[in-house]
Amino acid sequence: MHDYIARGVEGVDVLHGWGSVGGDSGATVWAVTGNPNARQARGIVSDGGTDGSADQRRVLWTEAVDIFRAFGLKLNSVR
């Protein structure tokens, strides 16, 4: 058995007013970067972060680097 750390992250959409809803678990979480045509894979949705609001602005995810580490994977990106 291998030991690993998986960080849970919570985000709140303050611009558009939505995060995730039931059924979104397992979906890829993307971050907008400084380049308007680029995105960064951040992880996978683990929960909608129920906050009692009608618009469900919260989303919780597990960081991609922690998932890769748990399975001994490395991302081979091309620049």
mmCIF file of the N, C-alpha and C atoms, coordinates in Angstrom:
data_MODEL
# 
_entry.id   MODEL 
# 
loop_
_atom_site.group_PDB 
_atom_site.id 
_atom_site.type_symbol 
_atom_site.label_atom_id 
_atom_site.label_alt_id 
_atom_site.label_comp_id 
_atom_site.label_asym_id 
_atom_site.label_entity_id 
_atom_site.label_seq_id 
_atom_site.pdbx_PDB_ins_code 
_atom_site.Cartn_x 
_atom_site.Cartn_y 
_atom_site.Cartn_z 
_atom_site.occupancy 
_atom_site.B_iso_or_equiv 
_atom_site.pdbx_formal_charge 
_atom_site.auth_seq_id 
_atom_site.auth_comp_id 
_atom_site.auth_asym_id 
_atom_site.auth_atom_id 
_atom_site.pdbx_PDB_model_num 
ATOM 1   N N  . MET A 1 1  ? 0.843   -1.182 0.000   1.00 0.00 ? 1  MET A N  1 
ATOM 2   C CA . MET A 1 1  ? 0.000   0.000  0.000   1.00 0.00 ? 1  MET A CA 1 
ATOM 3   C C  . MET A 1 1  ? 0.886   1.242  0.000   1.00 0.00 ? 1  MET A C  1 
ATOM 4   N N  . HIS A 1 2  ? 0.503   2.225  -0.790  1.00 0.00 ? 2  HIS A N  1 
ATOM 5   C CA . HIS A 1 2  ? 1.259   3.472  -0.883  1.00 0.00 ? 2  HIS A CA 1 
ATOM 6   C C  . HIS A 1 2  ? 0.512   4.578  -0.144  1.00 0.00 ? 2  HIS A C  1 
ATOM 7   N N  . ASP A 1 3  ? 1.269   5.438  0.483   1.00 0.00 ? 3  ASP A N  1 
ATOM 8   C CA . ASP A 1 3  ? 0.677   6.601  1.142   1.00 0.00 ? 3  ASP A CA 1 
ATOM 9   C C  . ASP A 1 3  ? 0.686   7.771  0.181   1.00 0.00 ? 3  ASP A C  1 
ATOM 10  N N  . TYR A 1 4  ? -0.373  8.540  0.179   1.00 0.00 ? 4  TYR A N  1 
ATOM 11  C CA . TYR A 1 4  ? -0.436  9.727  -0.657  1.00 0.00 ? 4  TYR A CA 1 
ATOM 12  C C  . TYR A 1 4  ? -1.376  10.731 -0.024  1.00 0.00 ? 4  TYR A C  1 
ATOM 13  N N  . ILE A 1 5  ? -1.229  11.973 -0.435  1.00 0.00 ? 5  ILE A N  1 
ATOM 14  C CA . ILE A 1 5  ? -2.080  13.048 0.057   1.00 0.00 ? 5  ILE A CA 1 
ATOM 15  C C  . ILE A 1 5  ? -2.941  13.539 -1.092  1.00 0.00 ? 5  ILE A C  1 
ATOM 16  N N  . ALA A 1 6  ? -4.220  13.664 -0.856  1.00 0.00 ? 6  ALA A N  1 
ATOM 17  C CA . ALA A 1 6  ? -5.138  14.231 -1.845  1.00 0.00 ? 6  ALA A CA 1 
ATOM 18  C C  . ALA A 1 6  ? -5.764  15.473 -1.227  1.00 0.00 ? 6  ALA A C  1 
ATOM 19  N N  . ARG A 1 7  ? -5.472  16.605 -1.828  1.00 0.00 ? 7  ARG A N  1 
ATOM 20  C CA . ARG A 1 7  ? -6.000  17.866 -1.298  1.00 0.00 ? 7  ARG A CA 1 
ATOM 21  C C  . ARG A 1 7  ? -7.381  18.143 -1.873  1.00 0.00 ? 7  ARG A C  1 
ATOM 22  N N  . GLY A 1 8  ? -8.288  18.467 -0.997  1.00 0.00 ? 8  GLY A N  1 
ATOM 23  C CA . GLY A 1 8  ? -9.611  18.894 -1.426  1.00 0.00 ? 8  GLY A CA 1 
ATOM 24  C C  . GLY A 1 8  ? -9.640  20.416 -1.512  1.00 0.00 ? 8  GLY A C  1 
ATOM 25  N N  . VAL A 1 9  ? -10.165 20.937 -2.589  1.00 0.00 ? 9  VAL A N  1 
ATOM 26  C CA . VAL A 1 9  ? -10.201 22.380 -2.805  1.00 0.00 ? 9  VAL A CA 1 
ATOM 27  C C  . VAL A 1 9  ? -11.651 22.802 -2.990  1.00 0.00 ? 9  VAL A C  1 
ATOM 28  N N  . GLU A 1 10 ? -11.989 23.968 -2.463  1.00 0.00 ? 10 GLU A N  1 
ATOM 29  C CA . GLU A 1 10 ? -13.331 24.511 -2.648  1.00 0.00 ? 10 GLU A CA 1 
ATOM 30  C C  . GLU A 1 10 ? -13.214 25.822 -3.405  1.00 0.00 ? 10 GLU A C  1 
ATOM 31  N N  . GLY A 1 11 ? -14.038 25.963 -4.434  1.00 0.00 ? 11 GLY A N  1 
ATOM 32  C CA . GLY A 1 11 ? -14.082 27.207 -5.188  1.00 0.00 ? 11 GLY A CA 1 
ATOM 33  C C  . GLY A 1 11 ? -15.490 27.761 -5.190  1.00 0.00 ? 11 GLY A C  1 
ATOM 34  N N  . VAL A 1 12 ? -15.582 29.074 -5.310  1.00 0.00 ? 12 VAL A N  1 
ATOM 35  C CA . VAL A 1 12 ? -16.883 29.747 -5.370  1.00 0.00 ? 12 VAL A CA 1 
ATOM 36  C C  . VAL A 1 12 ? -16.871 30.666 -6.584  1.00 0.00 ? 12 VAL A C  1 
ATOM 37  N N  . ASP A 1 13 ? -17.836 30.496 -7.461  1.00 0.00 ? 13 ASP A N  1 
ATOM 38  C CA . ASP A 1 13 ? -17.935 31.362 -8.639  1.00 0.00 ? 13 ASP A CA 1 
ATOM 39  C C  . ASP A 1 13 ? -18.590 32.674 -8.224  1.00 0.00 ? 13 ASP A C  1 
ATOM 40  N N  . VAL A 1 14 ? -17.808 33.735 -8.194  1.00 0.00 ? 14 VAL A N  1 
ATOM 41  C CA . VAL A 1 14 ? -18.336 35.030 -7.766  1.00 0.00 ? 14 VAL A CA 1 
ATOM 42  C C  . VAL A 1 14 ? -18.760 35.904 -8.948  1.00 0.00 ? 14 VAL A C  1 
ATOM 43  N N  . LEU A 1 15 ? -18.379 35.504 -10.166 1.00 0.00 ? 15 LEU A N  1 
ATOM 44  C CA . LEU A 1 15 ? -18.736 36.302 -11.342 1.00 0.00 ? 15 LEU A CA 1 
ATOM 45  C C  . LEU A 1 15 ? -20.038 35.871 -11.989 1.00 0.00 ? 15 LEU A C  1 
ATOM 46  N N  . HIS A 1 16 ? -20.207 34.560 -12.166 1.00 0.00 ? 16 HIS A N  1 
ATOM 47  C CA . HIS A 1 16 ? -21.357 34.048 -12.907 1.00 0.00 ? 16 HIS A CA 1 
ATOM 48  C C  . HIS A 1 16 ? -22.430 33.433 -12.017 1.00 0.00 ? 16 HIS A C  1 
ATOM 49  N N  . GLY A 1 17 ? -22.087 33.142 -10.769 1.00 0.00 ? 17 GLY A N  1 
ATOM 50  C CA . GLY A 1 17 ? -23.069 32.631 -9.823  1.00 0.00 ? 17 GLY A CA 1 
ATOM 51  C C  . GLY A 1 17 ? -23.391 31.162 -9.945  1.00 0.00 ? 17 GLY A C  1 
ATOM 52  N N  . TRP A 1 18 ? -22.495 30.337 -10.493 1.00 0.00 ? 18 TRP A N  1 
ATOM 53  C CA . TRP A 1 18 ? -22.752 28.899 -10.508 1.00 0.00 ? 18 TRP A CA 1 
ATOM 54  C C  . TRP A 1 18 ? -21.460 28.140 -10.302 1.00 0.00 ? 18 TRP A C  1 
ATOM 55  N N  . GLY A 1 19 ? -21.574 26.935 -9.760  1.00 0.00 ? 19 GLY A N  1 
ATOM 56  C CA . GLY A 1 19 ? -20.419 26.085 -9.506  1.00 0.00 ? 19 GLY A CA 1 
ATOM 57  C C  . GLY A 1 19 ? -20.659 24.706 -10.064 1.00 0.00 ? 19 GLY A C  1 
ATOM 58  N N  . SER A 1 20 ? -21.346 23.866 -9.310  1.00 0.00 ? 20 SER A N  1 
ATOM 59  C CA . SER A 1 20 ? -21.703 22.533 -9.801  1.00 0.00 ? 20 SER A CA 1 
ATOM 60  C C  . SER A 1 20 ? -23.021 22.104 -9.174  1.00 0.00 ? 20 SER A C  1 
ATOM 61  N N  . VAL A 1 21 ? -23.621 21.095 -9.778  1.00 0.00 ? 21 VAL A N  1 
ATOM 62  C CA . VAL A 1 21 ? -24.901 20.566 -9.307  1.00 0.00 ? 21 VAL A CA 1 
ATOM 63  C C  . VAL A 1 21 ? -24.802 19.047 -9.254  1.00 0.00 ? 21 VAL A C  1 
ATOM 64  N N  . GLY A 1 22 ? -25.835 18.414 -8.707  1.00 0.00 ? 22 GLY A N  1 
ATOM 65  C CA . GLY A 1 22 ? -25.874 16.965 -8.634  1.00 0.00 ? 22 GLY A CA 1 
ATOM 66  C C  . GLY A 1 22 ? -25.624 16.331 -9.988  1.00 0.00 ? 22 GLY A C  1 
ATOM 67  N N  . GLY A 1 23 ? -24.782 15.305 -10.013 1.00 0.00 ? 23 GLY A N  1 
ATOM 68  C CA . GLY A 1 23 ? -24.444 14.626 -11.254 1.00 0.00 ? 23 GLY A CA 1 
ATOM 69  C C  . GLY A 1 23 ? -23.137 15.100 -11.865 1.00 0.00 ? 23 GLY A C  1 
ATOM 70  N N  . ASP A 1 24 ? -22.542 16.167 -11.335 1.00 0.00 ? 24 ASP A N  1 
ATOM 71  C CA . ASP A 1 24 ? -21.278 16.690 -11.865 1.00 0.00 ? 24 ASP A CA 1 
ATOM 72  C C  . ASP A 1 24 ? -20.050 15.948 -11.334 1.00 0.00 ? 24 ASP A C  1 
ATOM 73  N N  . SER A 1 25 ? -20.218 15.101 -10.327 1.00 0.00 ? 25 SER A N  1 
ATOM 74  C CA . SER A 1 25 ? -19.071 14.396 -9.746  1.00 0.00 ? 25 SER A CA 1 
ATOM 75  C C  . SER A 1 25 ? -18.288 13.649 -10.814 1.00 0.00 ? 25 SER A C  1 
ATOM 76  N N  . GLY A 1 26 ? -16.954 13.772 -10.743 1.00 0.00 ? 26 GLY A N  1 
ATOM 77  C CA . GLY A 1 26 ? -16.081 13.104 -11.695 1.00 0.00 ? 26 GLY A CA 1 
ATOM 78  C C  . GLY A 1 26 ? -15.737 13.946 -12.915 1.00 0.00 ? 26 GLY A C  1 
ATOM 79  N N  . ALA A 1 27 ? -16.420 15.078 -13.083 1.00 0.00 ? 27 ALA A N  1 
ATOM 80  C CA . ALA A 1 27 ? -16.139 15.949 -14.233 1.00 0.00 ? 27 ALA A CA 1 
ATOM 81  C C  . ALA A 1 27 ? -14.812 16.669 -14.037 1.00 0.00 ? 27 ALA A C  1 
ATOM 82  N N  . THR A 1 28 ? -14.167 17.029 -15.135 1.00 0.00 ? 28 THR A N  1 
ATOM 83  C CA . THR A 1 28 ? -12.899 17.758 -15.080 1.00 0.00 ? 28 THR A CA 1 
ATOM 84  C C  . THR A 1 28 ? -13.140 19.196 -14.635 1.00 0.00 ? 28 THR A C  1 
ATOM 85  N N  . VAL A 1 29 ? -12.284 19.687 -13.749 1.00 0.00 ? 29 VAL A N  1 
ATOM 86  C CA . VAL A 1 29 ? -12.320 21.082 -13.324 1.00 0.00 ? 29 VAL A CA 1 
ATOM 87  C C  . VAL A 1 29 ? -11.226 21.809 -14.098 1.00 0.00 ? 29 VAL A C  1 
ATOM 88  N N  . TRP A 1 30 ? -11.618 22.869 -14.801 1.00 0.00 ? 30 TRP A N  1 
ATOM 89  C CA . TRP A 1 30 ? -10.692 23.683 -15.593 1.00 0.00 ? 30 TRP A CA 1 
ATOM 90  C C  . TRP A 1 30 ? -10.564 25.056 -14.973 1.00 0.00 ? 30 TRP A C  1 
ATOM 91  N N  . ALA A 1 31 ? -9.385  25.646 -15.079 1.00 0.00 ? 31 ALA A N  1 
ATOM 92  C CA . ALA A 1 31 ? -9.158  27.017 -14.612 1.00 0.00 ? 31 ALA A CA 1 
ATOM 93  C C  . ALA A 1 31 ? -8.834  27.880 -15.815 1.00 0.00 ? 31 ALA A C  1 
ATOM 94  N N  . VAL A 1 32 ? -9.340  29.094 -15.809 1.00 0.00 ? 32 VAL A N  1 
ATOM 95  C CA . VAL A 1 32 ? -9.018  30.062 -16.839 1.00 0.00 ? 32 VAL A CA 1 
ATOM 96  C C  . VAL A 1 32 ? -7.669  30.676 -16.482 1.00 0.00 ? 32 VAL A C  1 
ATOM 97  N N  . THR A 1 33 ? -6.779  30.739 -17.432 1.00 0.00 ? 33 THR A N  1 
ATOM 98  C CA . THR A 1 33 ? -5.455  31.314 -17.193 1.00 0.00 ? 33 THR A CA 1 
ATOM 99  C C  . THR A 1 33 ? -5.435  32.747 -17.707 1.00 0.00 ? 33 THR A C  1 
ATOM 100 N N  . GLY A 1 34 ? -4.282  33.384 -17.668 1.00 0.00 ? 34 GLY A N  1 
ATOM 101 C CA . GLY A 1 34 ? -4.144  34.749 -18.167 1.00 0.00 ? 34 GLY A CA 1 
ATOM 102 C C  . GLY A 1 34 ? -4.351  34.848 -19.672 1.00 0.00 ? 34 GLY A C  1 
ATOM 103 N N  . ASN A 1 35 ? -4.131  33.744 -20.379 1.00 0.00 ? 35 ASN A N  1 
ATOM 104 C CA . ASN A 1 35 ? -4.340  33.698 -21.821 1.00 0.00 ? 35 ASN A CA 1 
ATOM 105 C C  . ASN A 1 35 ? -5.803  33.346 -22.076 1.00 0.00 ? 35 ASN A C  1 
ATOM 106 N N  . PRO A 1 36 ? -6.568  34.184 -22.785 1.00 0.00 ? 36 PRO A N  1 
ATOM 107 C CA . PRO A 1 36 ? -7.994  33.917 -22.985 1.00 0.00 ? 36 PRO A CA 1 
ATOM 108 C C  . PRO A 1 36 ? -8.278  32.646 -23.785 1.00 0.00 ? 36 PRO A C  1 
ATOM 109 N N  . ASN A 1 37 ? -7.276  32.103 -24.463 1.00 0.00 ? 37 ASN A N  1 
ATOM 110 C CA . ASN A 1 37 ? -7.465  30.884 -25.258 1.00 0.00 ? 37 ASN A CA 1 
ATOM 111 C C  . ASN A 1 37 ? -6.898  29.641 -24.581 1.00 0.00 ? 37 ASN A C  1 
ATOM 112 N N  . ALA A 1 38 ? -6.469  29.777 -23.330 1.00 0.00 ? 38 ALA A N  1 
ATOM 113 C CA . ALA A 1 38 ? -5.842  28.650 -22.630 1.00 0.00 ? 38 ALA A CA 1 
ATOM 114 C C  . ALA A 1 38 ? -6.606  28.306 -21.359 1.00 0.00 ? 38 ALA A C  1 
ATOM 115 N N  . ARG A 1 39 ? -6.569  27.026 -21.013 1.00 0.00 ? 39 ARG A N  1 
ATOM 116 C CA . ARG A 1 39 ? -7.171  26.535 -19.780 1.00 0.00 ? 39 ARG A CA 1 
ATOM 117 C C  . ARG A 1 39 ? -6.187  25.597 -19.111 1.00 0.00 ? 39 ARG A C  1 
ATOM 118 N N  . GLN A 1 40 ? -6.325  25.439 -17.799 1.00 0.00 ? 40 GLN A N  1 
ATOM 119 C CA . GLN A 1 40 ? -5.475  24.538 -17.044 1.00 0.00 ? 40 GLN A CA 1 
ATOM 120 C C  . GLN A 1 40 ? -6.359  23.507 -16.354 1.00 0.00 ? 40 GLN A C  1 
ATOM 121 N N  . ALA A 1 41 ? -6.046  22.219 -16.530 1.00 0.00 ? 41 ALA A N  1 
ATOM 122 C CA . ALA A 1 41 ? -6.781  21.161 -15.837 1.00 0.00 ? 41 ALA A CA 1 
ATOM 123 C C  . ALA A 1 41 ? -6.393  21.205 -14.366 1.00 0.00 ? 41 ALA A C  1 
ATOM 124 N N  . ARG A 1 42 ? -7.389  21.331 -13.483 1.00 0.00 ? 42 ARG A N  1 
ATOM 125 C CA . ARG A 1 42 ? -7.116  21.450 -12.049 1.00 0.00 ? 42 ARG A CA 1 
ATOM 126 C C  . ARG A 1 42 ? -7.435  20.178 -11.279 1.00 0.00 ? 42 ARG A C  1 
ATOM 127 N N  . GLY A 1 43 ? -8.394  19.370 -11.737 1.00 0.00 ? 43 GLY A N  1 
ATOM 128 C CA . GLY A 1 43 ? -8.748  18.169 -11.000 1.00 0.00 ? 43 GLY A CA 1 
ATOM 129 C C  . GLY A 1 43 ? -10.105 17.640 -11.414 1.00 0.00 ? 43 GLY A C  1 
ATOM 130 N N  . ILE A 1 44 ? -10.753 16.898 -10.489 1.00 0.00 ? 44 ILE A N  1 
ATOM 131 C CA . ILE A 1 44 ? -12.082 16.358 -10.763 1.00 0.00 ? 44 ILE A CA 1 
ATOM 132 C C  . ILE A 1 44 ? -13.054 16.771 -9.656  1.00 0.00 ? 44 ILE A C  1 
ATOM 133 N N  . VAL A 1 45 ? -14.287 17.012 -10.067 1.00 0.00 ? 45 VAL A N  1 
ATOM 134 C CA . VAL A 1 45 ? -15.344 17.418 -9.135  1.00 0.00 ? 45 VAL A CA 1 
ATOM 135 C C  . VAL A 1 45 ? -15.625 16.280 -8.169  1.00 0.00 ? 45 VAL A C  1 
ATOM 136 N N  . SER A 1 46 ? -15.661 16.616 -6.884  1.00 0.00 ? 46 SER A N  1 
ATOM 137 C CA . SER A 1 46 ? -15.996 15.615 -5.871  1.00 0.00 ? 46 SER A CA 1 
ATOM 138 C C  . SER A 1 46 ? -17.340 15.901 -5.221  1.00 0.00 ? 46 SER A C  1 
ATOM 139 N N  . ASP A 1 47 ? -17.775 17.173 -5.238  1.00 0.00 ? 47 ASP A N  1 
ATOM 140 C CA . ASP A 1 47 ? -19.035 17.532 -4.583  1.00 0.00 ? 47 ASP A CA 1 
ATOM 141 C C  . ASP A 1 47 ? -19.471 18.911 -5.073  1.00 0.00 ? 47 ASP A C  1 
ATOM 142 N N  . GLY A 1 48 ? -20.745 19.186 -4.894  1.00 0.00 ? 48 GLY A N  1 
ATOM 143 C CA . GLY A 1 48 ? -21.273 20.485 -5.290  1.00 0.00 ? 48 GLY A CA 1 
ATOM 144 C C  . GLY A 1 48 ? -21.143 21.538 -4.212  1.00 0.00 ? 48 GLY A C  1 
ATOM 145 N N  . GLY A 1 49 ? -20.660 21.155 -3.055  1.00 0.00 ? 49 GLY A N  1 
ATOM 146 C CA . GLY A 1 49 ? -20.468 22.130 -1.999  1.00 0.00 ? 49 GLY A CA 1 
ATOM 147 C C  . GLY A 1 49 ? -21.760 22.808 -1.598  1.00 0.00 ? 49 GLY A C  1 
ATOM 148 N N  . THR A 1 50 ? -22.784 22.022 -1.308  1.00 0.00 ? 50 THR A N  1 
ATOM 149 C CA . THR A 1 50 ? -24.092 22.563 -0.974  1.00 0.00 ? 50 THR A CA 1 
ATOM 150 C C  . THR A 1 50 ? -23.971 23.693 0.026   1.00 0.00 ? 50 THR A C  1 
ATOM 151 N N  . ASP A 1 51 ? -24.425 24.857 -0.383  1.00 0.00 ? 51 ASP A N  1 
ATOM 152 C CA . ASP A 1 51 ? -24.314 26.026 0.486   1.00 0.00 ? 51 ASP A CA 1 
ATOM 153 C C  . ASP A 1 51 ? -25.679 26.596 0.850   1.00 0.00 ? 51 ASP A C  1 
ATOM 154 N N  . GLY A 1 52 ? -26.738 25.881 0.507   1.00 0.00 ? 52 GLY A N  1 
ATOM 155 C CA . GLY A 1 52 ? -28.079 26.337 0.849   1.00 0.00 ? 52 GLY A CA 1 
ATOM 156 C C  . GLY A 1 52 ? -28.638 27.382 -0.103  1.00 0.00 ? 52 GLY A C  1 
ATOM 157 N N  . SER A 1 53 ? -27.853 27.800 -1.092  1.00 0.00 ? 53 SER A N  1 
ATOM 158 C CA . SER A 1 53 ? -28.342 28.790 -2.048  1.00 0.00 ? 53 SER A CA 1 
ATOM 159 C C  . SER A 1 53 ? -28.946 28.093 -3.262  1.00 0.00 ? 53 SER A C  1 
ATOM 160 N N  . ALA A 1 54 ? -29.815 28.771 -3.936  1.00 0.00 ? 54 ALA A N  1 
ATOM 161 C CA . ALA A 1 54 ? -30.481 28.183 -5.096  1.00 0.00 ? 54 ALA A CA 1 
ATOM 162 C C  . ALA A 1 54 ? -29.532 27.987 -6.272  1.00 0.00 ? 54 ALA A C  1 
ATOM 163 N N  . ASP A 1 55 ? -28.477 28.806 -6.368  1.00 0.00 ? 55 ASP A N  1 
ATOM 164 C CA . ASP A 1 55 ? -27.601 28.732 -7.535  1.00 0.00 ? 55 ASP A CA 1 
ATOM 165 C C  . ASP A 1 55 ? -26.390 27.818 -7.368  1.00 0.00 ? 55 ASP A C  1 
ATOM 166 N N  . GLN A 1 56 ? -26.174 27.267 -6.179  1.00 0.00 ? 56 GLN A N  1 
ATOM 167 C CA . GLN A 1 56 ? -25.065 26.337 -5.943  1.00 0.00 ? 56 GLN A CA 1 
ATOM 168 C C  . GLN A 1 56 ? -23.752 26.871 -6.509  1.00 0.00 ? 56 GLN A C  1 
ATOM 169 N N  . ARG A 1 57 ? -23.279 27.978 -5.971  1.00 0.00 ? 57 ARG A N  1 
ATOM 170 C CA . ARG A 1 57 ? -22.068 28.634 -6.457  1.00 0.00 ? 57 ARG A CA 1 
ATOM 171 C C  . ARG A 1 57 ? -20.785 27.887 -6.108  1.00 0.00 ? 57 ARG A C  1 
ATOM 172 N N  . ARG A 1 58 ? -20.848 26.933 -5.212  1.00 0.00 ? 58 ARG A N  1 
ATOM 173 C CA . ARG A 1 58 ? -19.641 26.254 -4.751  1.00 0.00 ? 58 ARG A CA 1 
ATOM 174 C C  . ARG A 1 58 ? -19.381 24.968 -5.542  1.00 0.00 ? 58 ARG A C  1 
ATOM 175 N N  . VAL A 1 59 ? -18.102 24.645 -5.653  1.00 0.00 ? 59 VAL A N  1 
ATOM 176 C CA . VAL A 1 59 ? -17.692 23.364 -6.227  1.00 0.00 ? 59 VAL A CA 1 
ATOM 177 C C  . VAL A 1 59 ? -16.458 22.889 -5.461  1.00 0.00 ? 59 VAL A C  1 
ATOM 178 N N  . LEU A 1 60 ? -16.418 21.609 -5.138  1.00 0.00 ? 60 LEU A N  1 
ATOM 179 C CA . LEU A 1 60 ? -15.277 21.016 -4.455  1.00 0.00 ? 60 LEU A CA 1 
ATOM 180 C C  . LEU A 1 60 ? -14.611 20.037 -5.408  1.00 0.00 ? 60 LEU A C  1 
ATOM 181 N N  . TRP A 1 61 ? -13.262 20.027 -5.407  1.00 0.00 ? 61 TRP A N  1 
ATOM 182 C CA . TRP A 1 61 ? -12.565 19.112 -6.292  1.00 0.00 ? 61 TRP A CA 1 
ATOM 183 C C  . TRP A 1 61 ? -11.288 18.593 -5.650  1.00 0.00 ? 61 TRP A C  1 
ATOM 184 N N  . THR A 1 62 ? -10.786 17.493 -6.223  1.00 0.00 ? 62 THR A N  1 
ATOM 185 C CA . THR A 1 62 ? -9.503  16.921 -5.844  1.00 0.00 ? 62 THR A CA 1 
ATOM 186 C C  . THR A 1 62 ? -8.488  17.367 -6.886  1.00 0.00 ? 62 THR A C  1 
ATOM 187 N N  . GLU A 1 63 ? -7.333  17.854 -6.428  1.00 0.00 ? 63 GLU A N  1 
ATOM 188 C CA . GLU A 1 63 ? -6.307  18.376 -7.326  1.00 0.00 ? 63 GLU A CA 1 
ATOM 189 C C  . GLU A 1 63 ? -5.746  17.298 -8.246  1.00 0.00 ? 63 GLU A C  1 
ATOM 190 N N  . ALA A 1 64 ? -5.551  17.644 -9.520  1.00 0.00 ? 64 ALA A N  1 
ATOM 191 C CA . ALA A 1 64 ? -5.039  16.718 -10.529 1.00 0.00 ? 64 ALA A CA 1 
ATOM 192 C C  . ALA A 1 64 ? -3.671  16.152 -10.150 1.00 0.00 ? 64 ALA A C  1 
ATOM 193 N N  . VAL A 1 65 ? -2.784  16.998 -9.634  1.00 0.00 ? 65 VAL A N  1 
ATOM 194 C CA . VAL A 1 65 ? -1.438  16.510 -9.285  1.00 0.00 ? 65 VAL A CA 1 
ATOM 195 C C  . VAL A 1 65 ? -1.493  15.435 -8.206  1.00 0.00 ? 65 VAL A C  1 
ATOM 196 N N  . ASP A 1 66 ? -2.469  15.517 -7.306  1.00 0.00 ? 66 ASP A N  1 
ATOM 197 C CA . ASP A 1 66 ? -2.608  14.501 -6.262  1.00 0.00 ? 66 ASP A CA 1 
ATOM 198 C C  . ASP A 1 66 ? -3.130  13.189 -6.844  1.00 0.00 ? 66 ASP A C  1 
ATOM 199 N N  . ILE A 1 67 ? -4.015  13.281 -7.816  1.00 0.00 ? 67 ILE A N  1 
ATOM 200 C CA . ILE A 1 67 ? -4.525  12.078 -8.491  1.00 0.00 ? 67 ILE A CA 1 
ATOM 201 C C  . ILE A 1 67 ? -3.386  11.408 -9.245  1.00 0.00 ? 67 ILE A C  1 
ATOM 202 N N  . PHE A 1 68 ? -2.604  12.190 -9.999  1.00 0.00 ? 68 PHE A N  1 
ATOM 203 C CA . PHE A 1 68 ? -1.458  11.636 -10.730 1.00 0.00 ? 68 PHE A CA 1 
ATOM 204 C C  . PHE A 1 68 ? -0.494  10.949 -9.773  1.00 0.00 ? 68 PHE A C  1 
ATOM 205 N N  . ARG A 1 69 ? -0.172  11.618 -8.668  1.00 0.00 ? 69 ARG A N  1 
ATOM 206 C CA . ARG A 1 69 ? 0.774   11.080 -7.693  1.00 0.00 ? 69 ARG A CA 1 
ATOM 207 C C  . ARG A 1 69 ? 0.270   9.754  -7.109  1.00 0.00 ? 69 ARG A C  1 
ATOM 208 N N  . ALA A 1 70 ? -1.016  9.665  -6.814  1.00 0.00 ? 70 ALA A N  1 
ATOM 209 C CA . ALA A 1 70 ? -1.577  8.444  -6.212  1.00 0.00 ? 70 ALA A CA 1 
ATOM 210 C C  . ALA A 1 70 ? -1.426  7.242  -7.129  1.00 0.00 ? 70 ALA A C  1 
ATOM 211 N N  . PHE A 1 71 ? -1.436  7.478  -8.442  1.00 0.00 ? 71 PHE A N  1 
ATOM 212 C CA . PHE A 1 71 ? -1.327  6.389  -9.409  1.00 0.00 ? 71 PHE A CA 1 
ATOM 213 C C  . PHE A 1 71 ? 0.062   6.290  -10.037 1.00 0.00 ? 71 PHE A C  1 
ATOM 214 N N  . GLY A 1 72 ? 1.002   7.113  -9.553  1.00 0.00 ? 72 GLY A N  1 
ATOM 215 C CA . GLY A 1 72 ? 2.356   7.074  -10.080 1.00 0.00 ? 72 GLY A CA 1 
ATOM 216 C C  . GLY A 1 72 ? 2.454   7.608  -11.509 1.00 0.00 ? 72 GLY A C  1 
ATOM 217 N N  . LEU A 1 73 ? 1.581   8.532  -11.876 1.00 0.00 ? 73 LEU A N  1 
ATOM 218 C CA . LEU A 1 73 ? 1.562   9.072  -13.238 1.00 0.00 ? 73 LEU A CA 1 
ATOM 219 C C  . LEU A 1 73 ? 2.285   10.418 -13.315 1.00 0.00 ? 73 LEU A C  1 
ATOM 220 N N  . LYS A 1 74 ? 2.792   10.720 -14.500 1.00 0.00 ? 74 LYS A N  1 
ATOM 221 C CA . LYS A 1 74 ? 3.393   12.025 -14.760 1.00 0.00 ? 74 LYS A CA 1 
ATOM 222 C C  . LYS A 1 74 ? 2.798   12.570 -16.041 1.00 0.00 ? 74 LYS A C  1 
ATOM 223 N N  . LEU A 1 75 ? 2.529   13.857 -16.045 1.00 0.00 ? 75 LEU A N  1 
ATOM 224 C CA . LEU A 1 75 ? 1.988   14.516 -17.223 1.00 0.00 ? 75 LEU A CA 1 
ATOM 225 C C  . LEU A 1 75 ? 3.143   14.861 -18.148 1.00 0.00 ? 75 LEU A C  1 
ATOM 226 N N  . ASN A 1 76 ? 3.045   14.450 -19.397 1.00 0.00 ? 76 ASN A N  1 
ATOM 227 C CA . ASN A 1 76 ? 4.082   14.728 -20.387 1.00 0.00 ? 76 ASN A CA 1 
ATOM 228 C C  . ASN A 1 76 ? 3.566   15.805 -21.322 1.00 0.00 ? 76 ASN A C  1 
ATOM 229 N N  . SER A 1 77 ? 3.692   17.048 -20.896 1.00 0.00 ? 77 SER A N  1 
ATOM 230 C CA . SER A 1 77 ? 3.160   18.143 -21.711 1.00 0.00 ? 77 SER A CA 1 
ATOM 231 C C  . SER A 1 77 ? 4.186   18.603 -22.736 1.00 0.00 ? 77 SER A C  1 
ATOM 232 N N  . VAL A 1 78 ? 3.680   19.117 -23.846 1.00 0.00 ? 78 VAL A N  1 
ATOM 233 C CA . VAL A 1 78 ? 4.525   19.643 -24.909 1.00 0.00 ? 78 VAL A CA 1 
ATOM 234 C C  . VAL A 1 78 ? 4.330   21.144 -24.932 1.00 0.00 ? 78 VAL A C  1 
ATOM 235 N N  . ARG A 1 79 ? 5.399   21.901 -24.956 1.00 0.00 ? 79 ARG A N  1 
ATOM 236 C CA . ARG A 1 79 ? 5.303   23.357 -24.977 1.00 0.00 ? 79 ARG A CA 1 
ATOM 237 C C  . ARG A 1 79 ? 5.687   23.880 -26.316 1.00 0.00 ? 79 ARG A C  1 
# 
